[in-house]
């Protein structure tokens, strides 16, 4: 799970998930919400994912926008399957918000 992924494998994920892109050695998720409260609620759920997976993203929040930068530190700060699994968990949170 801590083996660096090839670019094509990361791009396969980002092609199917519009909120995600490939940055410099990172999987980047960019999200926009109605307001700060919704963005913060999302961040609270991301924090719970982080603790459960023991995997912590670099997080940026500006009012209603949230950006997550995912890399795996013990794989030399590269993108691994662990980052993809984290991103999938974040996508499940977003799907639940849309349904709710």
C-alpha distance (Angstrom), angle and dihedral (degrees) to the residues before:
residue distance angle dihedral
X1 . . .
X2 3.81 . .
X3 3.79 96.5 .
X4 3.81 114.7 115.6
X5 3.78 113.5 -106.6
X6 3.76 123.0 -130.6
X7 3.80 117.1 -111.8
X8 3.80 92.4 -110.9
X9 3.82 90.4 56.9
X10 3.80 91.8 51.5
X11 3.80 91.2 46.3
X12 3.80 90.0 53.3
X13 3.80 87.8 61.5
X14 3.82 95.4 43.4
X15 3.80 92.2 48.8
X16 3.80 89.6 59.8
X17 3.83 95.9 41.2
X18 3.80 115.5 55.1
X19 3.81 95.7 -164.5
X20 3.80 91.6 61.9
X21 3.80 133.0 75.3
X22 3.77 139.2 165.1
X23 3.80 116.8 -102.8
X24 3.77 132.3 173.0
X25 3.80 100.8 -44.3
X26 3.81 91.3 -32.1
X27 3.77 142.5 94.8
X28 3.80 105.1 -129.1
X29 3.78 126.4 -157.8
X30 3.80 120.0 -167.0
X31 3.79 120.5 -168.5
X32 3.80 134.4 178.3
X33 3.80 124.4 -161.0
X34 3.81 135.6 -175.3
X35 3.79 93.4 -103.2
X36 3.79 145.8 -17.6
X37 3.80 93.5 -82.4
X38 3.81 92.4 58.5
X39 3.81 91.1 45.4
X40 3.79 91.1 50.6
X41 3.81 92.0 47.5
X42 3.80 88.3 53.5
X43 3.81 90.0 49.8
X44 3.79 90.3 52.1
X45 3.80 89.4 56.8
X46 3.82 90.8 46.0
X47 3.81 88.2 53.1
X48 3.80 90.2 55.1
X49 3.82 90.5 50.0
X50 3.80 88.9 49.5
X51 3.77 93.5 53.2
X52 3.80 94.2 43.9
X53 3.81 92.4 50.4
X54 3.82 94.6 34.9
X55 3.79 86.3 -130.5
X56 3.78 120.9 121.8
X57 3.79 127.2 -162.1
X58 3.76 128.0 -151.9
X59 3.80 101.6 -107.5
X60 3.78 129.4 -156.4
X61 3.81 121.6 -175.2
X62 3.77 126.7 -177.4
X63 3.81 112.9 172.7
X64 3.84 103.5 -67.7
X65 3.81 98.1 -1.4
X66 3.79 127.5 86.9
X67 3.79 126.7 -173.1
X68 3.80 123.0 -169.8
X69 3.81 122.5 -164.3
X70 3.79 112.0 -162.5
X71 3.79 125.4 -163.6
X72 3.77 133.2 142.1
X73 3.80 110.1 -117.4
X74 3.78 96.9 -160.1
X75 3.82 89.5 53.7
X76 3.78 92.6 58.4
X77 3.82 95.1 -87.2
X78 3.78 93.2 -63.6
X79 3.80 130.2 133.0
X80 3.79 113.8 -90.4
X81 3.79 137.1 170.9
X82 3.81 86.5 -89.3
X83 3.82 89.0 65.6
X84 3.80 91.8 48.8
X85 3.81 90.3 50.7
X86 3.82 89.8 49.7
X87 3.81 90.5 50.0
X88 3.81 90.6 49.8
X89 3.81 89.6 53.0
X90 3.82 89.1 51.5
X91 3.81 89.5 50.3
X92 3.82 89.4 53.9
X93 3.82 89.0 54.6
X94 3.80 89.7 52.3
X95 3.81 92.2 48.2
X96 3.81 90.3 51.8
X97 3.82 90.3 51.3
X98 3.81 90.9 52.3
X99 3.81 91.6 49.6
X100 3.81 93.4 43.1
